[in-house]
Amino acid sequence: MWKTTLARRWVHRLAATSLTILSSTLFLLNLRRPGERAGRAAERLTNLEHIDHAQREMLDAVADHPRSHDDLLDRLRRGGF
């Protein structure tokens, strides 16, 4: 009787410890996914910032272009091109 009680306590502690370790591991693995999603979102934001910067430069270049053929000739004559 004494041995069965000790065996049951030992098995019970082993099962409790195993479940604790398993649940902790699953919890940590579950935290990884949102971290990966956040990393991808940050990368997307960086890419969008680079695209926005390039488009702004293109718009600035277009805003400074000669409006007509005569404006182009004037600019060429002044040497400002």
N, CA, C and O atoms as a MOPAC input file, in Angstrom:
PM7 MOZYME 1SCF
protein

 N      0.81300 1    -1.18100 1     0.00000 1
 C      0.00000 1     0.00000 1     0.00000 1
 C      0.86900 1     1.26300 1     0.00000 1
 O      0.59000 1     2.22200 1    -0.71900 1
 N      1.90800 1     1.24600 1     0.80400 1
 C      2.79600 1     2.39600 1     0.89700 1
 C      3.49900 1     2.65800 1    -0.42900 1
 O      3.65700 1     3.81200 1    -0.82700 1
 N      3.92400 1     1.59600 1    -1.12000 1
 C      4.62300 1     1.74400 1    -2.39500 1
 C      3.69000 1     2.28400 1    -3.47300 1
 O      4.11400 1     3.09400 1    -4.29700 1
 N      2.46600 1     1.86800 1    -3.48600 1
 C      1.53900 1     2.36800 1    -4.50600 1
 C      1.23300 1     3.85200 1    -4.29500 1
 O      1.04600 1     4.59200 1    -5.26100 1
 N      1.18100 1     4.27800 1    -3.04700 1
 C      0.92900 1     5.69500 1    -2.77000 1
 C      2.10600 1     6.53600 1    -3.24300 1
 O      1.90900 1     7.58700 1    -3.85100 1
 N      3.34200 1     6.07900 1    -2.96700 1
 C      4.52500 1     6.79800 1    -3.43800 1
 C      4.58800 1     6.79800 1    -4.95100 1
 O      4.93800 1     7.81300 1    -5.55100 1
 N      4.26200 1     5.70000 1    -5.57000 1
 C      4.29100 1     5.60400 1    -7.02500 1
 C      3.26500 1     6.55000 1    -7.63800 1
 O      3.53300 1     7.19300 1    -8.65300 1
 N      2.10900 1     6.63100 1    -7.02900 1
 C      1.08200 1     7.53200 1    -7.57200 1
 C      1.50500 1     8.99100 1    -7.42700 1
 O      1.27400 1     9.78900 1    -8.33600 1
 N      2.11400 1     9.35000 1    -6.31300 1
 C      2.57800 1    10.72200 1    -6.13000 1
 C      3.67100 1    11.05500 1    -7.14200 1
 O      3.67500 1    12.14200 1    -7.72000 1
 N      4.57200 1    10.14700 1    -7.34900 1
 C      5.67100 1    10.35100 1    -8.29000 1
 C      5.12300 1    10.51500 1    -9.70900 1
 O      5.55200 1    11.40300 1   -10.44600 1
 N      4.18800 1     9.66700 1   -10.08200 1
 C      3.58700 1     9.75500 1   -11.41900 1
 C      2.79500 1    11.05000 1   -11.55900 1
 O      2.82400 1    11.69300 1   -12.60800 1
 N      2.09600 1    11.42400 1   -10.51000 1
 C      1.31100 1    12.64700 1   -10.53800 1
 C      2.21900 1    13.87300 1   -10.71100 1
 O      1.90700 1    14.76300 1   -11.50200 1
 N      3.32600 1    13.92400 1    -9.98600 1
 C      4.27000 1    15.03100 1   -10.12100 1
 C      4.90600 1    15.06700 1   -11.50100 1
 O      5.09400 1    16.13500 1   -12.08200 1
 N      5.23600 1    13.88900 1   -12.02000 1
 C      5.82000 1    13.80600 1   -13.35700 1
 C      4.83100 1    14.31400 1   -14.40200 1
 O      5.20900 1    15.06100 1   -15.30400 1
 N      3.58800 1    13.91800 1   -14.28700 1
 C      2.56700 1    14.35400 1   -15.23500 1
 C      2.34800 1    15.86700 1   -15.13000 1
 O      2.22200 1    16.54300 1   -16.15100 1
 N      2.30300 1    16.39600 1   -13.92200 1
 C      2.10300 1    17.82700 1   -13.73100 1
 C      3.27700 1    18.62700 1   -14.30900 1
 O      3.08000 1    19.64700 1   -14.96800 1
 N      4.48600 1    18.15500 1   -14.05400 1
 C      5.67000 1    18.82700 1   -14.58400 1
 C      5.68900 1    18.77000 1   -16.10000 1
 O      5.99100 1    19.76400 1   -16.75900 1
 N      5.36700 1    17.61400 1   -16.65500 1
 C      5.34000 1    17.45600 1   -18.11200 1
 C      4.30600 1    18.38000 1   -18.74400 1
 O      4.58000 1    19.00800 1   -19.76700 1
 N      3.13500 1    18.46800 1   -18.15200 1
 C      2.10900 1    19.35500 1   -18.69700 1
 C      2.51600 1    20.81600 1   -18.59900 1
 O      2.22100 1    21.60400 1   -19.49800 1
 N      3.18400 1    21.18100 1   -17.52800 1
 C      3.65500 1    22.55700 1   -17.37600 1
 C      4.68000 1    22.89700 1   -18.45200 1
 O      4.61500 1    23.96300 1   -19.06500 1
 N      5.61400 1    22.00100 1   -18.67500 1
 C      6.64400 1    22.23100 1   -19.69700 1
 C      6.02000 1    22.28700 1   -21.08100 1
 O      6.38300 1    23.14000 1   -21.89200 1
 N      5.09300 1    21.39500 1   -21.35700 1
 C      4.42500 1    21.37600 1   -22.65500 1
 C      3.63400 1    22.65400 1   -22.89000 1
 O      3.71000 1    23.23800 1   -23.97100 1
 N      2.88800 1    23.08700 1   -21.90900 1
 C      2.09600 1    24.31000 1   -22.08700 1
 C      2.99500 1    25.53100 1   -22.24200 1
 O      2.68000 1    26.42500 1   -23.02800 1
 N      4.10200 1    25.59000 1   -21.51300 1
 C      5.04400 1    26.70700 1   -21.65700 1
 C      5.65800 1    26.73200 1   -23.05400 1
 O      5.79300 1    27.79300 1   -23.66200 1
 N      6.02400 1    25.56700 1   -23.55100 1
 C      6.60900 1    25.47500 1   -24.88400 1
 C      5.61100 1    25.91800 1   -25.94300 1
 O      5.95900 1    26.68300 1   -26.84200 1
 N      4.39200 1    25.45100 1   -25.84700 1
 C      3.37500 1    25.84800 1   -26.81600 1
 C      3.09200 1    27.34700 1   -26.74100 1
 O      2.87500 1    27.98600 1   -27.77000 1
 N      3.09200 1    27.90600 1   -25.55300 1
 C      2.88200 1    29.34000 1   -25.38900 1
 C      3.98800 1    30.13400 1   -26.07700 1
 O      3.71300 1    31.11000 1   -26.77400 1
 N      5.23600 1    29.71900 1   -25.88300 1
 C      6.36100 1    30.42500 1   -26.50200 1
 C      6.32900 1    30.30400 1   -28.01500 1
 O      6.62300 1    31.27000 1   -28.71900 1
 N      5.97700 1    29.13500 1   -28.52200 1
 C      5.88200 1    28.95900 1   -29.96600 1
 C      4.74800 1    29.79800 1   -30.54400 1
 O      4.84600 1    30.29400 1   -31.66700 1
 N      3.69700 1    29.95300 1   -29.79200 1
 C      2.57100 1    30.75700 1   -30.24600 1
 C      2.91900 1    32.24400 1   -30.27500 1
 O      2.32900 1    32.98500 1   -31.06200 1
 N      3.84200 1    32.69900 1   -29.45600 1
 C      4.27200 1    34.09600 1   -29.46400 1
 C      5.11800 1    34.42300 1   -30.69000 1
 O      5.20400 1    35.58500 1   -31.08900 1
 N      5.73100 1    33.43000 1   -31.28000 1
 C      6.61800 1    33.65300 1   -32.40900 1
 C      5.87000 1    34.16500 1   -33.63800 1
 O      6.38800 1    35.00400 1   -34.37500 1
 N      4.66800 1    33.66900 1   -33.85800 1
 C      3.90500 1    34.04700 1   -35.05500 1
 C      3.59300 1    35.53600 1   -35.10600 1
 O      3.83500 1    36.16300 1   -36.13800 1
 N      3.06900 1    36.12800 1   -34.04100 1
 C      2.83000 1    37.58300 1   -34.11100 1
 C      4.11500 1    38.38100 1   -34.31400 1
 O      4.10500 1    39.42900 1   -34.96100 1
 N      5.21200 1    37.88800 1   -33.76500 1
 C      6.49500 1    38.55800 1   -33.97800 1
 C      6.90600 1    38.53500 1   -35.44100 1
 O      7.40800 1    39.52900 1   -35.96600 1
 N      6.69300 1    37.41000 1   -36.09500 1
 C      7.00800 1    37.31300 1   -37.51600 1
 C      6.11200 1    38.23600 1   -38.32500 1
 O      6.56800 1    38.89100 1   -39.26200 1
 N      4.82700 1    38.28600 1   -37.95800 1
 C      3.89600 1    39.18000 1   -38.66400 1
 C      4.31000 1    40.63500 1   -38.49400 1
 O      4.25000 1    41.41800 1   -39.44200 1
 N      4.72400 1    40.99200 1   -37.30100 1
 C      5.16000 1    42.37300 1   -37.05800 1
 C      6.40700 1    42.70000 1   -37.87600 1
 O      6.54400 1    43.81200 1   -38.38400 1
 N      7.30800 1    41.74100 1   -38.00200 1
 C      8.50900 1    41.94500 1   -38.81700 1
 C      8.17300 1    42.15700 1   -40.28100 1
 O      8.75500 1    43.01900 1   -40.94000 1
 N      7.22900 1    41.36600 1   -40.79100 1
 C      6.82000 1    41.53200 1   -42.19000 1
 C      6.12700 1    42.87300 1   -42.39500 1
 O      6.32900 1    43.52200 1   -43.42200 1
 N      5.32200 1    43.29100 1   -41.44100 1
 C      4.64200 1    44.58600 1   -41.54500 1
 C      5.65700 1    45.72600 1   -41.54300 1
 O      5.50700 1    46.68800 1   -42.29600 1
 N      6.67500 1    45.62700 1   -40.71500 1
 C      7.71900 1    46.65700 1   -40.67100 1
 C      8.48000 1    46.70800 1   -41.99600 1
 O      8.81800 1    47.78700 1   -42.48300 1
 N      8.74600 1    45.54200 1   -42.57100 1
 C      9.43500 1    45.49800 1   -43.86200 1
 C      8.56800 1    46.12700 1   -44.95100 1
 O      9.06600 1    46.87000 1   -45.79700 1
 N      7.26500 1    45.82300 1   -44.92500 1
 C      6.34800 1    46.42500 1   -45.89500 1
 C      6.31900 1    47.94200 1   -45.75900 1
 O      6.30900 1    48.65800 1   -46.76000 1
 N      6.30500 1    48.42500 1   -44.53300 1
 C      6.30000 1    49.86800 1   -44.29600 1
 C      7.57300 1    50.51600 1   -44.82900 1
 O      7.51600 1    51.58800 1   -45.43100 1
 N      8.70800 1    49.88300 1   -44.61600 1
 C      9.97600 1    50.40700 1   -45.13300 1
 C      9.94700 1    50.47900 1   -46.65300 1
 O     10.38500 1    51.46600 1   -47.24400 1
 N      9.42300 1    49.41900 1   -47.28900 1
 C      9.33700 1    49.41700 1   -48.74800 1
 C      8.41900 1    50.52400 1   -49.25100 1
 O      8.72500 1    51.18900 1   -50.24200 1
 N      7.29100 1    50.72200 1   -48.56600 1
 C      6.38200 1    51.78800 1   -48.96400 1
 C      7.01700 1    53.16200 1   -48.80600 1
 O      6.77000 1    54.05300 1   -49.61800 1
 N      7.82400 1    53.34200 1   -47.78000 1
 C      8.51900 1    54.62200 1   -47.59600 1
 C      9.50700 1    54.87500 1   -48.72600 1
 O      9.62100 1    56.00400 1   -49.20300 1
 N     10.22600 1    53.83300 1   -49.16300 1
 C     11.16900 1    53.98300 1   -50.27900 1
 C     10.41600 1    54.32400 1   -51.57000 1
 O     10.85400 1    55.17900 1   -52.34000 1
 N      9.30100 1    53.66500 1   -51.79900 1
 C      8.50400 1    53.93600 1   -52.99500 1
 C      7.97500 1    55.37000 1   -52.95700 1
 O      8.01900 1    56.07500 1   -53.96500 1
 N      7.48100 1    55.79900 1   -51.80500 1
 C      6.96000 1    57.15900 1   -51.66700 1
 C      8.05000 1    58.18800 1   -51.92700 1
 O      7.80700 1    59.20100 1   -52.58400 1
 N      9.24200 1    57.93500 1   -51.41800 1
 C     10.36200 1    58.85400 1   -51.62300 1
 C     10.69900 1    58.95700 1   -53.10900 1
 O     10.91000 1    60.05700 1   -53.62100 1
 N     10.75000 1    57.81900 1   -53.80300 1
 C     11.06100 1    57.82900 1   -55.23800 1
 C      9.97300 1    58.56000 1   -56.02300 1
 O     10.28600 1    59.31100 1   -56.94600 1
 N      8.72200 1    58.35900 1   -55.68000 1
 C      7.64200 1    59.04300 1   -56.38200 1
 C      7.68400 1    60.55300 1   -56.13100 1
 O      7.40600 1    61.34000 1   -57.03600 1
 N      8.02700 1    60.95600 1   -54.91500 1
 C      8.15900 1    62.39000 1   -54.63500 1
 C      9.27400 1    63.01700 1   -55.46700 1
 O      9.12400 1    64.12300 1   -55.98600 1
 N     10.38300 1    62.30900 1   -55.59000 1
 C     11.48200 1    62.82900 1   -56.41200 1
 C     11.05400 1    62.96600 1   -57.86300 1
 O     11.40100 1    63.94500 1   -58.52400 1
 N     10.29800 1    61.98900 1   -58.36600 1
 C      9.82000 1    62.07300 1   -59.74800 1
 C      8.86100 1    63.25800 1   -59.91200 1
 O      8.93700 1    63.98500 1   -60.90200 1
 N      7.95900 1    63.45200 1   -58.93900 1
 C      7.03100 1    64.57800 1   -59.02800 1
 C      7.75600 1    65.91400 1   -58.94700 1
 O      7.38100 1    66.86500 1   -59.63200 1
 N      8.78400 1    65.99400 1   -58.12200 1
 C      9.56900 1    67.23200 1   -58.04200 1
 C     10.28800 1    67.50600 1   -59.35800 1
 O     10.37700 1    68.65300 1   -59.79600 1
 N     10.79800 1    66.45200 1   -59.98600 1
 C     11.48100 1    66.61800 1   -61.26600 1
 C     10.49800 1    67.08500 1   -62.33800 1
 O     10.83800 1    67.93400 1   -63.16100 1
 N      9.29900 1    66.54300 1   -62.33300 1
 C      8.29000 1    66.93400 1   -63.31900 1
 C      7.83500 1    68.37500 1   -63.07900 1
 O      7.56100 1    69.10400 1   -64.03200 1
 N      7.75600 1    68.78100 1   -61.83100 1
 C      7.30600 1    70.13700 1   -61.51600 1
 C      8.29700 1    71.18400 1   -62.00100 1
 O      7.91900 1    72.33500 1   -62.22300 1
 N      9.55700 1    70.80500 1   -62.16800 1
 C     10.59100 1    71.75500 1   -62.57500 1
 C     10.87300 1    71.70100 1   -64.08100 1
 O     11.78700 1    72.38200 1   -64.54800 1
 N     10.13900 1    70.93600 1   -64.82900 1
 C     10.43600 1    70.80700 1   -66.26100 1
 C      9.90600 1    72.01000 1   -67.03600 1
 O      8.99900 1    72.69400 1   -66.56100 1
 N     10.45300 1    72.28100 1   -68.21800 1
 C      9.95600 1    73.39300 1   -69.04700 1
 C      8.52300 1    73.11700 1   -69.50500 1
 O      8.19700 1    72.00000 1   -69.90700 1
 N      7.67600 1    74.13800 1   -69.44100 1
 C      6.25400 1    73.97300 1   -69.75000 1
 C      5.97700 1    73.87200 1   -71.25400 1
 O      5.05100 1    73.18000 1   -71.67800 1
 N      6.76500 1    74.54800 1   -72.02700 1
 C      6.51600 1    74.52800 1   -73.47200 1
 C      7.84100 1    74.45200 1   -74.22300 1
 O      8.92400 1    74.44900 1   -73.63800 1
 N      7.70200 1    74.39200 1   -75.54100 1
 C      8.89300 1    74.34800 1   -76.39000 1
 C      9.68400 1    75.64200 1   -76.25900 1
 O     10.91500 1    75.62600 1   -76.25600 1
 N      8.98100 1    76.75400 1   -76.15100 1
 C      9.65100 1    78.05300 1   -76.01100 1
 C     10.39500 1    78.14000 1   -74.67300 1
 O     11.50500 1    78.66900 1   -74.61400 1
 N      9.79300 1    77.63100 1   -73.61500 1
 C     10.47500 1    77.60900 1   -72.31000 1
 C     11.74400 1    76.77400 1   -72.37500 1
 O     12.75800 1    77.13000 1   -71.77500 1
 N     11.68900 1    75.67900 1   -73.09400 1
 C     12.86700 1    74.82200 1   -73.25000 1
 C     13.96700 1    75.56000 1   -73.98800 1
 O     15.13100 1    75.50100 1   -73.59400 1
 N     13.59700 1    76.26900 1   -75.07800 1
 C     14.59600 1    77.03100 1   -75.83700 1
 C     15.21000 1    78.14200 1   -74.98400 1
 O     16.42200 1    78.35300 1   -75.01800 1
 N     14.38400 1    78.84500 1   -74.22900 1
 C     14.89800 1    79.89800 1   -73.34800 1
 C     15.87100 1    79.32600 1   -72.32600 1
 O     16.92400 1    79.90500 1   -72.06100 1
 N     15.52100 1    78.23000 1   -71.77900 1
 C     16.38600 1    77.60800 1   -70.76500 1
 C     17.70800 1    77.17300 1   -71.39200 1
 O     18.76600 1    77.33800 1   -70.78600 1
 N     17.65100 1    76.61300 1   -72.61100 1
 C     18.87800 1    76.20600 1   -73.29600 1
 C     19.75300 1    77.41300 1   -73.64600 1
 O     20.98000 1    77.34000 1   -73.57300 1
 N     19.12200 1    78.50600 1   -74.02200 1
 C     19.87900 1    79.71600 1   -74.37500 1
 C     20.57600 1    80.30700 1   -73.13700 1
 O     21.69400 1    80.81300 1   -73.22900 1
 N     19.91300 1    80.23500 1   -72.00200 1
 C     20.49400 1    80.75200 1   -70.76300 1
 C     21.53300 1    79.78000 1   -70.18600 1
 O     22.30200 1    80.15800 1   -69.30200 1
 N     21.56300 1    78.55500 1   -70.66900 1
 C     22.51300 1    77.56600 1   -70.16900 1
 C     22.09100 1    76.97700 1   -68.83000 1
 O     22.91600 1    76.45300 1   -68.08200 1
 N     20.81600 1    77.06800 1   -68.54400 1
 C     20.32500 1    76.58300 1   -67.25100 1
 C     19.86600 1    75.14000 1   -67.27100 1
 O     19.30900 1    74.66100 1   -66.28300 1
 N     20.08200 1    74.44500 1   -68.35300 1
 C     19.59100 1    73.08400 1   -68.41500 1
 C     20.58900 1    72.15600 1   -67.79500 1
 O     20.36100 1    70.94700 1   -67.74700 1

